[in-house]
Amino acid sequence: MLTKDLERFVIPDTASLRDAMLAIDANWREVVMIQDRSERIIGIITDGDIRRGLLDGLPMSATAVEIMSRDFISVSLDTDRAAVLDLMKSVRIRHVPVIDEAKCLVGIHFFEEIIGASVR
């Protein structure tokens, strides 16, 4: 079961690109995770993924699954902050989901929070 704070970062696998855009706009973190019916995270979408999908001609009604990254980077609960920061810097990403053994979202690391920068 997702916490209220994490709910805004997750959309179902039946969501459209429009739904993904609305979720990203609402959470202001430029990312959303795709969850299947078993509450497992099966993909991740960034605002850049949506932009590229639209530029490729996908309609707003296309499913988010069509543009999600299935090979996303995640960490486990026991990964320390220094390791997460090193990972983010090495692959140039700004957010890393924390996934448990059941592939469920239990947290998200954001680059700005790890380095202590103010966010919005």
All heavy atoms as an XYZ file, in Angstrom:
938
protein
N       0.842     -1.180      0.000
C       0.000      0.000      0.000
C       0.887      1.243      0.000
O       1.777      1.376      0.831
C      -0.899     -0.040      1.233
C      -1.750      1.178      1.403
S      -3.095      1.275      0.251
C      -4.409      0.614      1.202
N       0.643      2.139     -0.944
C       1.422      3.365     -1.063
C       1.043      4.386      0.007
O      -0.121      4.488      0.387
C       1.170      4.015     -2.426
C       1.737      3.320     -3.648
C       1.232      3.991     -4.906
C       3.240      3.315     -3.617
N       2.039      5.129      0.441
C       1.745      6.232      1.340
C       1.116      7.360      0.522
O       1.249      7.404     -0.702
C       3.031      6.770      2.002
O       3.858      7.338      0.981
C       3.768      5.684      2.756
N       0.444      8.269      1.181
C      -0.190      9.399      0.512
C       0.840     10.205     -0.279
O       0.577     10.654     -1.385
C      -0.882     10.282      1.562
C      -1.834     11.253      0.984
C      -3.089     10.530      0.576
C      -4.185     11.527      0.266
N      -5.229     10.944     -0.532
N       2.030     10.356      0.286
C       3.082     11.108     -0.382
C       3.543     10.432     -1.675
O       3.827     11.099     -2.664
C       4.259     11.297      0.572
C       5.203     12.381      0.109
O       4.719     13.434     -0.365
O       6.421     12.188      0.214
N       3.605      9.099     -1.682
C       4.061      8.381     -2.876
C       2.971      8.223     -3.931
O       3.281      8.052     -5.112
C       4.598      6.999     -2.487
C       5.932      6.983     -1.765
C       6.302      5.556     -1.375
C       7.027      7.617     -2.594
N       1.709      8.287     -3.531
C       0.604      8.100     -4.475
C       0.684      9.049     -5.665
O       0.341      8.679     -6.773
C      -0.745      8.296     -3.775
C      -1.174      7.129     -2.952
C      -2.510      7.365     -2.257
O      -3.090      8.468     -2.399
O      -2.965      6.444     -1.572
N       1.164     10.259     -5.441
C       1.214     11.239     -6.528
C       2.285     10.940     -7.570
O       2.346     11.580     -8.611
C       1.376     12.646     -5.958
C       2.613     12.850     -5.159
C       2.542     14.149     -4.368
N       3.693     14.268     -3.516
C       4.574     15.250     -3.581
N       4.401     16.220     -4.428
N       5.598     15.273     -2.766
N       3.118      9.945     -7.297
C       4.166      9.552     -8.233
C       3.847      8.268     -8.986
O       4.698      7.742     -9.699
C       5.498      9.377     -7.490
C       6.016     10.650     -6.918
C       5.851     10.941     -5.577
C       6.640     11.583     -7.728
C       6.311     12.127     -5.044
C       7.106     12.779     -7.210
C       6.935     13.055     -5.862
N       2.631      7.754     -8.833
C       2.273      6.466     -9.426
C       0.977      6.577    -10.212
O       0.016      7.186     -9.753
C       2.126      5.384     -8.326
C       1.693      4.068     -8.914
C       3.437      5.224     -7.568
N       0.985      5.980    -11.405
C      -0.230      5.871    -12.202
C      -0.396      4.410    -12.620
O       0.588      3.666    -12.669
C      -0.214      6.795    -13.437
C       0.968      6.490    -14.358
C      -0.227      8.258    -13.009
C       0.966      7.282    -15.663
N      -1.623      3.998    -12.921
C      -1.829      2.599    -13.317
C      -1.346      2.336    -14.742
O      -1.204      3.266    -15.547
C      -3.356      2.434    -13.218
C      -3.895      3.805    -13.434
C      -2.875      4.740    -12.832
N      -1.146      1.080    -15.050
C      -0.681      0.705    -16.390
C      -1.732      0.946    -17.477
O      -1.450      0.810    -18.656
C      -0.176     -0.738    -16.423
C      -1.200     -1.750    -15.965
O      -2.349     -1.380    -15.649
O      -0.838     -2.942    -15.900
N      -2.916      1.334    -17.090
C      -3.980      1.668    -18.051
C      -4.032      3.168    -18.358
O      -4.835      3.607    -19.183
C      -5.348      1.235    -17.494
O      -5.537      1.873    -16.218
C      -5.422     -0.272    -17.340
N      -3.191      3.959    -17.716
C      -3.204      5.413    -17.870
C      -2.752      5.836    -19.265
O      -1.976      5.142    -19.928
C      -2.306      6.055    -16.816
N      -3.224      6.998    -19.677
C      -2.847      7.570    -20.970
C      -1.653      8.514    -20.801
O      -1.259      8.844    -19.668
C      -4.025      8.358    -21.553
O      -4.292      9.499    -20.745
N      -1.118      8.974    -21.928
C      -0.051      9.976    -21.859
C      -0.557     11.226    -21.158
O       0.168     11.834    -20.371
C       0.423     10.363    -23.268
C       1.206      9.338    -24.055
C       1.707      9.939    -25.360
C       2.355      8.794    -23.258
N      -1.795     11.582    -21.425
C      -2.390     12.751    -20.760
C      -2.399     12.554    -19.244
O      -2.045     13.462    -18.495
C      -3.793     12.999    -21.289
C      -4.503     14.149    -20.613
C      -5.882     14.415    -21.251
N      -6.681     15.311    -20.473
C      -6.464     16.610    -20.293
N      -5.415     17.167    -20.862
N      -7.266     17.361    -19.563
N      -2.792     11.357    -18.796
C      -2.792     11.059    -17.362
C      -1.382     11.183    -16.779
O      -1.203     11.704    -15.678
C      -3.317      9.644    -17.097
C      -4.760      9.449    -17.509
O      -5.535     10.428    -17.470
O      -5.105      8.312    -17.891
N      -0.401     10.698    -17.527
C       0.993     10.791    -17.069
C       1.420     12.246    -16.965
O       2.057     12.650    -15.987
C       1.916     10.024    -18.011
N       1.049     13.056    -17.955
C       1.388     14.478    -17.933
C       0.741     15.182    -16.748
O       1.373     16.003    -16.080
C       0.960     15.156    -19.231
C       1.826     14.785    -20.411
S       1.276     15.573    -21.929
C       1.777     17.248    -21.610
N      -0.513     14.863    -16.483
C      -1.216     15.472    -15.360
C      -0.560     15.087    -14.033
O      -0.409     15.923    -13.139
C      -2.693     15.069    -15.369
C      -3.532     15.693    -16.479
C      -4.906     15.022    -16.560
C      -3.671     17.194    -16.282
N      -0.165     13.823    -13.906
C       0.489     13.362    -12.678
C       1.835     14.057    -12.485
O       2.169     14.491    -11.382
C       0.666     11.843    -12.705
N       2.600     14.185    -13.560
C       3.899     14.860    -13.480
C       3.709     16.338    -13.142
O       4.440     16.895    -12.331
C       4.700     14.663    -14.782
C       5.209     13.215    -14.847
C       5.854     15.655    -14.871
C       5.864     12.840    -16.153
N       2.710     16.943    -13.733
C       2.430     18.348    -13.438
C       2.039     18.522    -11.971
O       2.470     19.478    -11.312
C       1.328     18.870    -14.352
C       1.111     20.356    -14.203
O       2.080     21.118    -14.379
O      -0.034     20.761    -13.912
N       1.264     17.586    -11.453
C       0.798     17.677    -10.065
C       1.915     17.402     -9.055
O       1.932     17.995     -7.978
C      -0.364     16.710     -9.833
N       2.853     16.512     -9.390
C       3.900     16.200     -8.412
C       5.144     17.073     -8.579
O       6.038     17.019     -7.752
C       4.262     14.705     -8.416
C       5.084     14.264     -9.606
O       5.939     14.957    -10.128
N       4.833     13.044    -10.049
N       5.213     17.846     -9.651
C       6.292     18.781     -9.988
C       7.703     18.214     -9.864
O       8.663     18.931     -9.661
C       6.143     20.102     -9.242
C       6.015     20.037     -7.753
C       4.861     19.957     -7.047
C       7.063     20.050     -6.784
N       5.121     19.905     -5.712
C       6.472     19.977     -5.510
C       8.437     20.125     -6.853
C       7.202     19.972     -4.326
C       9.168     20.116     -5.665
C       8.542     20.042     -4.436
N       7.849     16.901    -10.052
C       9.167     16.267     -9.966
C       9.620     15.652    -11.281
O      10.637     14.966    -11.334
C       9.178     15.188     -8.882
C       9.085     15.727     -7.488
C      10.323     16.523     -7.134
N      10.383     16.687     -5.703
C      11.487     16.683     -5.006
N      12.649     16.558     -5.579
N      11.437     16.831     -3.709
N       8.848     15.836    -12.352
C       9.219     15.414    -13.697
C       9.320     13.902    -13.880
O       9.993     13.425    -14.784
C      10.523     16.086    -14.134
C      10.454     17.595    -14.092
C      11.768     18.273    -14.351
O      12.812     17.578    -14.409
O      11.758     19.500    -14.499
N       8.636     13.143    -13.016
C       8.698     11.689    -13.117
C       7.423     11.070    -12.552
O       6.796     11.620    -11.653
C       9.938     11.138    -12.364
C       9.835     11.373    -10.875
C      10.176      9.679    -12.677
N       7.077      9.927    -13.117
C       5.954      9.142    -12.602
C       6.274      7.663    -12.836
O       6.938      7.313    -13.812
C       4.618      9.572    -13.262
C       4.551      9.202    -14.726
C       3.423      9.038    -12.530
N       5.843      6.806    -11.904
C       6.051      5.366    -12.015
C       4.757      4.708    -12.494
O       3.672      5.160    -12.140
C       6.406      4.763    -10.658
C       7.844      4.791    -10.186
S       8.848      6.167    -10.569
C       8.812      7.142     -9.115
N       4.914      3.633    -13.263
C       3.766      2.880    -13.756
C       3.620      1.625    -12.914
O       4.569      0.860    -12.745
C       3.948      2.477    -15.239
C       4.312      3.690    -16.097
C       2.712      1.773    -15.757
C       3.280      4.764    -16.134
N       2.405      1.411    -12.416
C       2.116      0.299    -11.515
C       1.109     -0.649    -12.157
O       0.121     -0.211    -12.743
C       1.532      0.894    -10.231
C       1.292     -0.070     -9.114
C       0.733      0.665     -7.909
O      -0.327      1.266     -7.992
N       1.447      0.622     -6.801
N       1.369     -1.966    -12.051
C       0.403     -2.931    -12.570
C      -0.664     -3.231    -11.512
O      -0.649     -2.665    -10.423
C       1.094     -4.208    -13.076
C       1.738     -5.044    -11.979
O       1.486     -4.805    -10.778
O       2.500     -5.972    -12.326
N      -1.571     -4.112    -11.832
C      -2.680     -4.415    -10.908
C      -2.219     -5.047     -9.602
O      -2.911     -4.993     -8.601
C      -3.684     -5.331    -11.604
C      -4.456     -4.604    -12.655
C      -5.595     -5.441    -13.192
N      -6.299     -4.674    -14.186
C      -6.474     -5.061    -15.425
N      -6.014     -6.224    -15.831
N      -7.126     -4.295    -16.271
N      -1.042     -5.648     -9.619
C      -0.480     -6.252     -8.409
C       0.329     -5.256     -7.591
O       1.036     -5.638     -6.663
C       0.417     -7.436     -8.780
O      -0.320     -8.417     -9.458
N       0.261     -3.976     -7.987
C       0.972     -2.880     -7.323
C       2.483     -2.951     -7.487
O       3.229     -2.321     -6.745
C       0.577     -2.763     -5.844
C      -0.878     -2.448     -5.647
C      -1.258     -2.194     -4.204
O      -0.404     -2.340     -3.309
O      -2.420     -1.831     -3.978
N       2.949     -3.691     -8.492
C       4.377     -3.742     -8.808
C       4.709     -2.602     -9.770
O       3.940     -2.308    -10.680
C       4.750     -5.065     -9.460
C       4.628     -6.248     -8.516
C       4.886     -7.518     -9.238
N       3.873     -7.615    -10.307
C       3.806     -8.591    -11.182
N       4.658     -9.562    -11.162
N       2.860     -8.602    -12.105
N       5.854     -2.004     -9.580
C       6.312     -0.961    -10.496
C       6.912     -1.648    -11.718
O       7.846     -2.435    -11.608
C       7.343     -0.032     -9.812
C       6.716      0.642     -8.597
C       7.888      0.992    -10.810
C       5.489      1.496     -8.887
N       6.339     -1.346    -12.882
C       6.777     -2.000    -14.113
C       7.495     -1.048    -15.065
O       8.044     -1.482    -16.074
C       5.597     -2.674    -14.842
C       4.525     -1.645    -15.205
C       5.023     -3.806    -13.988
C       3.441     -2.179    -16.136
N       7.482      0.239    -14.740
C       8.147      1.200    -15.608
C       8.166      2.583    -14.998
O       7.546      2.837    -13.967
N       8.887      3.456    -15.672
C       9.025      4.844    -15.224
C       8.913      5.741    -16.444
O       9.325      5.364    -17.543
C      10.372      5.018    -14.489
C      10.454      6.345    -13.789
C      11.537      4.801    -15.403
C      11.643      6.477    -12.847
N       8.308      6.904    -16.246
C       8.164      7.884    -17.325
C       8.636      9.236    -16.804
O       8.250      9.661    -15.722
C       6.698      8.015    -17.785
C       6.215      6.718    -18.406
C       6.541      9.163    -18.781
C       4.750      6.732    -18.788
N       9.450      9.895    -17.598
C       9.859     11.261    -17.295
C       9.157     12.212    -18.252
O       8.595     11.783    -19.269
C      11.383     11.437    -17.446
O      11.721     11.267    -18.830
C      12.148     10.456    -16.571
N       9.233     13.495    -17.957
C       8.637     14.462    -18.875
C       9.314     14.391    -20.238
O       8.678     14.580    -21.268
C       8.665     15.876    -18.290
C      10.062     16.378    -18.002
O      10.991     15.562    -17.875
O      10.224     17.605    -17.890
N      10.589     14.058    -20.272
C      11.301     13.900    -21.541
C      10.768     12.735    -22.360
O      10.682     12.822    -23.595
N      10.397     11.639    -21.695
C       9.811     10.496    -22.405
C       8.505     10.904    -23.075
O       8.234     10.520    -24.219
C       9.539      9.334    -21.444
C      10.798      8.751    -20.830
O      11.838      8.698    -21.517
O      10.732      8.339    -19.655
N       7.698     11.675    -22.367
C       6.424     12.131    -22.922
C       6.680     13.043    -24.115
O       6.064     12.891    -25.181
C       5.571     12.849    -21.856
C       5.152     11.846    -20.776
C       4.345     13.504    -22.493
C       4.486     12.471    -19.564
N       7.588     13.973    -23.958
C       7.925     14.900    -25.045
C       8.368     14.138    -26.286
O       7.896     14.394    -27.399
C       9.012     15.858    -24.554
C       9.223     17.063    -25.383
C      10.123     18.115    -24.730
N      11.276     17.602    -24.006
C      11.397     17.582    -22.681
N      10.427     18.014    -21.912
N      12.485     17.120    -22.110
N       9.249     13.156    -26.110
C       9.724     12.372    -27.254
C       8.590     11.570    -27.884
O       8.495     11.456    -29.110
C      10.869     11.455    -26.821
C      12.178     12.208    -26.628
C      13.334     11.284    -26.281
N      13.230     10.733    -24.934
C      13.596     11.370    -23.834
N      14.098     12.585    -23.908
N      13.475     10.801    -22.649
N       7.695     11.014    -27.066
C       6.548     10.273    -27.592
C       5.644     11.149    -28.433
O       5.203     10.752    -29.525
N       5.369     12.351    -27.952
C       4.522     13.282    -28.703
C       5.210     13.717    -29.999
O       4.568     13.804    -31.056
C       4.158     14.487    -27.843
C       3.270     14.184    -26.636
C       3.115     15.431    -25.756
C       1.916     13.641    -27.068
N       6.512     13.967    -29.928
C       7.247     14.339    -31.137
C       7.270     13.201    -32.159
O       7.330     13.442    -33.361
C       8.675     14.763    -30.787
C       8.803     16.113    -30.099
C      10.232     16.335    -29.597
C       8.375     17.240    -31.024
N       7.199     11.958    -31.679
C       7.140     10.793    -32.571
C       5.742     10.567    -33.133
O       5.523      9.625    -33.872
C       7.602      9.525    -31.844
C       9.113      9.470    -31.655
O       9.834     10.242    -32.337
O       9.576      8.660    -30.838
N       4.777     11.399    -32.722
C       3.439     11.313    -33.282
C       2.411     10.575    -32.440
O       1.284     10.362    -32.895
N       2.772     10.178    -31.242
C       1.781      9.504    -30.395
C       0.716     10.501    -29.956
O       1.038     11.642    -29.605
C       2.445      8.905    -29.154
C       3.281      7.656    -29.349
C       3.952      7.263    -28.032
C       2.421      6.508    -29.849
N      -0.544     10.075    -29.941
C      -1.607     10.969    -29.458
C      -1.623     10.999    -27.928
O      -1.110     10.096    -27.270
C      -2.881     10.322    -30.005
C      -2.550      8.868    -30.093
C      -1.084      8.808    -30.457
N      -2.241     12.019    -27.367
C      -2.359     12.135    -25.914
C      -3.132     10.965    -25.321
O      -2.989     10.656    -24.151
C      -3.059     13.444    -25.532
C      -2.270     14.674    -25.887
S      -0.900     14.912    -24.785
C      -1.746     15.612    -23.395
N      -3.934     10.301    -26.142
C      -4.726      9.169    -25.667
C      -3.949      7.856    -25.670
O      -4.435      6.845    -25.159
C      -5.981      9.018    -26.522
O      -5.613      8.807    -27.894
N      -2.726      7.858    -26.205
C      -1.901      6.639    -26.202
C      -1.642      6.213    -24.762
O      -1.644      7.035    -23.845
C      -0.573      6.897    -26.915
N      -1.420      4.947    -24.559
C      -1.180      4.481    -23.199
C       0.237      4.843    -22.757
O       1.176      4.843    -23.552
C      -1.368      2.955    -23.062
O      -0.424      2.293    -23.896
C      -2.778      2.548    -23.413
N       0.367      5.138    -21.500
C       1.664      5.485    -20.927
C       2.650      4.325    -21.060
O       3.854      4.542    -21.193
C       1.491      5.889    -19.468
N       2.127      3.108    -21.058
C       2.980      1.921    -21.191
C       3.781      1.964    -22.493
O       4.901      1.464    -22.558
C       2.111      0.639    -21.106
C       2.904     -0.598    -21.445
C       1.506      0.508    -19.721
N       3.223      2.626    -23.520
C       3.906      2.701    -24.814
C       5.219      3.471    -24.749
O       6.104      3.243    -25.572
C       2.993      3.349    -25.858
C       1.784      2.521    -26.220
C       0.896      3.206    -27.232
O       1.386      3.483    -28.354
O      -0.280      3.467    -26.905
N       5.353      4.387    -23.797
C       6.574      5.190    -23.736
C       7.399      4.966    -22.472
O       8.476      5.517    -22.338
C       6.261      6.699    -23.862
C       5.412      7.178    -22.691
C       5.635      7.008    -25.193
C       5.441      8.669    -22.490
N       6.893      4.163    -21.561
C       7.629      3.981    -20.300
C       8.933      3.232    -20.518
O       9.076      2.454    -21.450
C       6.776      3.243    -19.280
C       6.623      1.787    -19.544
S       5.624      1.008    -18.256
C       5.780     -0.699    -18.757
N       9.872      3.504    -19.640
C      11.141      2.777    -19.639
C      10.972      1.567    -18.741
O      10.723      1.707    -17.543
C      12.258      3.655    -19.100
O      12.452      4.772    -19.915
N      11.104      0.398    -19.325
C      10.995     -0.837    -18.544
C      12.309     -1.157    -17.844
O      12.324     -1.844    -16.838
C      10.593     -1.995    -19.443
C       9.190     -1.867    -19.976
C       8.829     -3.029    -20.893
N       7.575     -2.816    -21.563
C       6.388     -3.080    -21.049
N       6.307     -3.590    -19.842
N       5.287     -2.841    -21.729
N      13.395     -0.673    -18.399
C      14.731     -0.888    -17.838
C      15.152      0.325    -17.021
O      16.108      1.008    -17.360
C      15.742     -1.094    -18.965
C      15.974     -2.542    -19.274
O      15.552     -3.389    -18.480
O      16.586     -2.821    -20.324
N      14.441      0.594    -15.960
C      14.743      1.760    -15.146
C      15.671      1.386    -14.001
O      15.751      0.246    -13.581
C      13.455      2.409    -14.622
C      12.621      1.507    -13.764
C      12.748      1.527    -12.389
C      11.701      0.641    -14.332
C      11.974      0.708    -11.595
C      10.917     -0.187    -13.549
C      11.059     -0.158    -12.178
N      16.361      2.383    -13.507
C      17.285      2.185    -12.397
C      16.529      2.375    -11.089
O      15.772      3.337    -10.933
C      18.453      3.175    -12.498
C      19.269      2.831    -13.746
C      19.305      3.145    -11.245
C      20.325      3.832    -14.081
N      16.723      1.446    -10.184
C      16.104      1.539     -8.862
C      17.099      1.036     -7.826
O      18.132      0.453     -8.176
C      14.814      0.719     -8.802
O      15.089     -0.654     -8.951
N      16.771      1.284     -6.574
C      17.607      0.798     -5.473
C      16.710      0.133     -4.442
O      15.499      0.301     -4.451
C      18.433      1.935     -4.816
C      19.439      2.512     -5.792
C      17.528      3.017     -4.240
N      17.348     -0.588     -3.536
C      16.613     -1.223     -2.444
C      16.642     -0.310     -1.221
O      17.379      0.674     -1.180
C      17.227     -2.582     -2.102
O      18.539     -2.405     -1.627
N      15.849     -0.669     -0.234
C      15.764      0.127      0.993
C      17.103      0.258      1.719
O      17.365      1.256      2.380
C      14.757     -0.512      1.955
C      13.351      0.026      1.904
C      12.427     -0.799      2.787
C      13.281      1.484      2.278
N      17.957     -0.740      1.593
C      19.213     -0.715      2.342
C      20.359      0.001      1.611
O      21.479      0.036      2.111
C      19.633     -2.123      2.743
C      19.858     -3.043      1.550
O      19.506     -2.667      0.418
O      20.382     -4.145      1.761
N      20.076      0.619      0.461
C      21.111      1.357     -0.255
C      21.324      2.703      0.433
O      20.374      3.456      0.631
C      20.699      1.584     -1.723
O      20.350      0.337     -2.324
C      21.829      2.229     -2.512
N      22.578      2.996      0.805
C      22.815      4.248      1.525
C      22.845      5.453      0.586
O      23.000      5.319     -0.623
C      24.079      4.169      2.392
C      25.362      4.054      1.590
O      25.522      4.761      0.579
O      26.227      3.257      1.999
N      22.692      6.628      1.187
C      22.584      7.884      0.422
C      23.813      8.144     -0.444
O      23.694      8.630     -1.570
C      22.353      9.054      1.364
C      20.996      9.028      2.017
C      20.855     10.096      3.092
N      20.878     11.443      2.590
C      19.805     12.145      2.232
N      18.623     11.604      2.330
N      19.915     13.372      1.797
N      24.985      7.846      0.053
C      26.211      8.077     -0.720
C      26.218      7.223     -1.980
O      26.587      7.695     -3.062
C      27.441      7.788      0.135
N      25.793      5.968     -1.855
C      25.730      5.081     -3.018
C      24.686      5.566     -4.021
O      24.900      5.506     -5.235
C      25.420      3.652     -2.578
N      23.556      6.060     -3.513
C      22.512      6.595     -4.398
C      23.030      7.823     -5.141
O      22.851      7.955     -6.353
C      21.223      6.925     -3.611
C      20.214      7.625     -4.502
C      20.616      5.662     -3.012
N      23.712      8.701     -4.433
C      24.268      9.894     -5.064
C      25.296      9.521     -6.125
O      25.288     10.071     -7.240
C      24.890     10.826     -4.018
C      25.516     12.114     -4.549
C      24.506     12.958     -5.303
C      26.137     12.904     -3.403
N      26.172      8.591     -5.817
C      27.158      8.130     -6.806
C      26.461      7.565     -8.038
O      26.869      7.845     -9.170
C      28.078      7.067     -6.202
C      29.073      7.636     -5.210
O      29.256      8.879     -5.183
O      29.658      6.839     -4.449
N      25.412      6.780     -7.822
C      24.654      6.202     -8.927
C      24.025      7.305     -9.781
O      24.135      7.288    -11.014
C      23.574      5.270     -8.374
C      22.593      4.677     -9.371
C      23.305      3.739    -10.330
C      21.475      3.944     -8.631
N      23.382      8.253     -9.129
C      22.731      9.351     -9.854
C      23.734     10.130    -10.697
O      23.462     10.459    -11.854
C      22.035     10.300     -8.878
C      20.808      9.731     -8.237
S      20.180     10.899     -7.005
C      18.463     10.470     -6.994
N      24.882     10.422    -10.115
C      25.901     11.176    -10.841
C      26.473     10.366    -11.995
O      26.704     10.903    -13.077
C      26.993     11.627     -9.883
C      26.508     12.741     -8.969
C      27.380     13.103     -7.802
C      28.827     13.115     -7.925
N      29.537     13.552     -6.711
N      26.677      9.080    -11.791
C      27.308      8.266    -12.834
C      26.406      8.047    -14.052
O      26.897      7.951    -15.169
C      27.769      6.929    -12.272
O      26.673      6.100    -11.969
N      25.097      7.976    -13.830
C      24.190      7.758    -14.970
C      23.358      8.998    -15.307
O      22.478      8.941    -16.158
C      23.274      6.530    -14.766
C      24.074      5.251    -14.789
C      22.447      6.641    -13.517
N      23.648     10.093    -14.610
C      23.016     11.384    -14.875
C      21.499     11.346    -14.790
O      20.791     11.691    -15.740
C      23.449     11.917    -16.228
C      24.898     12.229    -16.298
C      25.268     12.813    -17.611
N      26.547     13.483    -17.482
C      27.174     14.032    -18.476
N      26.657     14.006    -19.672
N      28.322     14.623    -18.266
N      21.023     10.905    -13.635
C      19.584     10.913    -13.384
C      19.302     11.709    -12.126
O      20.191     11.884    -11.288
C      18.990      9.488    -13.281
C      19.710      8.664    -12.210
C      19.030      8.790    -14.631
C      19.129      7.286    -11.984
N      18.053     12.191    -11.998
C      17.696     13.053    -10.880
C      16.738     12.398     -9.900
O      16.373     13.001     -8.907
C      17.089     14.339    -11.423
C      18.094     15.137    -12.223
C      17.542     16.403    -12.827
N      16.727     17.142    -11.895
C      15.561     17.691    -12.226
N      15.091     17.561    -13.442
N      14.873     18.363    -11.333
N      16.298     11.174    -10.209
C      15.374     10.482     -9.318
C      15.592      8.980     -9.428
O      15.817      8.451    -10.506
C      13.926     10.820     -9.632
C      13.715     11.258    -11.045
N      13.864     10.430    -12.137
C      13.401     12.453    -11.541
C      13.635     11.103    -13.235
N      13.352     12.331    -12.909
N      15.549      8.331     -8.276
C      15.739      6.882     -8.226
C      14.672      6.288     -7.316
O      14.630      6.594     -6.114
C      17.140      6.504     -7.680
C      17.281      4.994     -7.567
C      18.235      7.074     -8.554
N      13.797      5.442     -7.878
C      12.794      4.802     -7.018
C      13.428      3.765     -6.100
O      14.406      3.107     -6.460
C      11.838      4.141     -8.010
C      12.545      4.088     -9.313
C      13.633      5.103     -9.282
N      12.844      3.653     -4.915
C      13.251      2.627     -3.949
C      12.187      1.543     -4.051
O      11.010      1.781     -3.788
C      13.319      3.188     -2.521
C      13.752      2.102     -1.547
C      14.242      4.401     -2.455
N      12.623      0.360     -4.459
C      11.712     -0.751     -4.742
C      12.003     -1.899     -3.777
O      13.163     -2.256     -3.562
C      11.895     -1.246     -6.206
C      11.765     -0.096     -7.205
C      10.947     -2.379     -6.535
C      10.389      0.507     -7.320
N      10.950     -2.487     -3.214
C      11.148     -3.619     -2.300
C      11.229     -4.938     -3.078
O      11.181     -4.954     -4.309
C      10.068     -3.643     -1.212
C       8.671     -3.948     -1.722
O       8.508     -4.369     -2.895
O       7.716     -3.771     -0.946
N      11.340     -6.037     -2.355
C      11.481     -7.360     -2.979
C      10.283     -7.740     -3.850
O      10.409     -8.505     -4.801
C      11.673     -8.455     -1.914
C      12.814     -8.230     -0.963
C      12.455     -7.258      0.161
O      11.281     -7.184      0.595
O      13.355     -6.535      0.601
N       9.123     -7.214     -3.523
C       7.903     -7.507     -4.288
C       7.737     -6.572     -5.482
O       6.718     -6.600     -6.152
C       6.681     -7.416     -3.373
N       8.742     -5.736     -5.749
C       8.738     -4.752     -6.845
C       7.759     -3.609     -6.608
O       7.276     -2.978     -7.540
C       8.448     -5.413     -8.204
C       9.365     -6.549     -8.562
C      10.735     -6.038     -8.890
C      11.598     -7.185     -9.394
N      12.982     -6.994     -9.191
N       7.445     -3.340     -5.340
C       6.541     -2.247     -4.981
C       7.354     -1.012     -4.594
O       8.444     -1.125     -4.033
C       5.644     -2.650     -3.816
S       4.525     -3.993     -4.230
N       6.809      0.149     -4.890
C       7.463      1.409     -4.558
C       7.356      1.687     -3.064
O       6.263      1.665     -2.498
C       6.799      2.555     -5.340
C       7.419      3.932     -5.181
C       8.811      3.962     -5.802
C       6.523      4.984     -5.830
N       8.497      1.928     -2.435
C       8.503      2.245     -1.002
C       9.149      3.601     -0.721
O       9.157      4.056      0.413
C       9.181      1.135     -0.166
C       8.355     -0.146     -0.207
C      10.604      0.884     -0.618
N       9.677      4.238     -1.762
C      10.283      5.550     -1.602
C      10.876      6.023     -2.913
O      10.905      5.273     -3.894
N      11.322      7.260     -2.922
C      12.001      7.824     -4.092
C      13.098      8.752     -3.589
O      12.870      9.576     -2.710
C      11.044      8.639     -4.988
C       9.818      7.840     -5.388
C      11.784      9.117     -6.254
C       8.749      8.658     -6.105
N      14.290      8.596     -4.153
C      15.380      9.518     -3.872
C      15.392     10.577     -4.975
O      15.300     10.245     -6.158
C      16.740      8.801     -3.882
C      16.946      7.865     -2.761
N      17.161      8.283     -1.467
C      16.982      6.507     -2.726
C      17.331      7.235     -0.690
N      17.215      6.146     -1.422
N      15.502     11.834     -4.580
C      15.612     12.933     -5.524
C      16.962     13.602     -5.347
O      17.396     13.850     -4.217
C      14.486     13.954     -5.308
C      13.130     13.394     -5.597
C      12.291     13.028     -4.552
C      12.696     13.212     -6.897
C      11.036     12.498     -4.806
C      11.446     12.685     -7.164
C      10.623     12.325     -6.116
N      17.617     13.881     -6.444
C      18.951     14.468     -6.429
C      19.002     15.713     -5.561
O      19.905     15.868     -4.734
C      19.382     14.786     -7.869
C      20.780     15.306     -7.959
C      21.863     14.452     -7.806
C      21.028     16.650     -8.203
C      23.164     14.923     -7.889
C      22.324     17.131     -8.288
C      23.394     16.272     -8.135
N      18.046     16.605     -5.729
C      18.032     17.861     -4.972
C      17.991     17.625     -3.470
O      18.605     18.357     -2.702
C      16.845     18.731     -5.392
C      16.899     19.204     -6.827
C      16.309     18.205     -7.816
O      15.836     17.118     -7.401
O      16.357     18.484     -9.029
N      17.253     16.619     -3.049
C      17.160     16.323     -1.621
C      18.441     15.697     -1.085
O      18.852     15.979      0.033
C      15.970     15.411     -1.352
C      14.638     16.110     -1.547
C      13.448     15.185     -1.366
O      13.637     13.986     -1.081
O      12.333     15.691     -1.520
N      19.063     14.859     -1.888
C      20.297     14.207     -1.442
C      21.432     15.212     -1.279
O      22.194     15.150     -0.322
C      20.696     13.047     -2.388
C      19.739     11.898     -2.199
C      22.134     12.618     -2.158
C      20.013     10.695     -3.046
N      21.498     16.178     -2.198
C      22.586     17.159     -2.077
C      22.219     18.339     -1.202
O      23.037     19.212     -0.948
C      23.071     17.650     -3.464
C      21.970     18.403     -4.202
C      23.612     16.496     -4.282
C      22.440     19.143     -5.433
N      20.957     18.384     -0.761
C      20.527     19.432      0.147
C      20.121     20.726     -0.513
O      20.025     21.752      0.142
N      19.873     20.705     -1.826
C      19.418     21.908     -2.523
C      17.942     22.136     -2.260
O      17.183     21.198     -2.051
C      19.664     21.759     -4.037
N      17.536     23.384     -2.271
C      16.122     23.668     -2.072
C      15.343     23.329     -3.338
O      15.844     23.482     -4.440
C      15.903     25.135     -1.707
O      16.340     25.957     -2.753
N      14.137     22.834     -3.133
C      13.277     22.440     -4.242
C      12.053     23.319     -4.210
O      11.382     23.430     -3.193
C      12.864     20.945     -4.100
C      12.029     20.517     -5.289
C      14.079     20.070     -3.954
N      11.780     23.952     -5.319
C      10.591     24.826     -5.491
C      10.247     25.573     -4.262
O       9.645     25.324     -3.332
C       9.412     24.039     -5.988
C       9.146     24.340     -7.421
C       7.765     23.859     -7.756
N       7.647     23.873     -9.192
C       6.561     23.674     -9.815
N       5.469     23.405     -9.196
N       6.506     23.706    -11.104
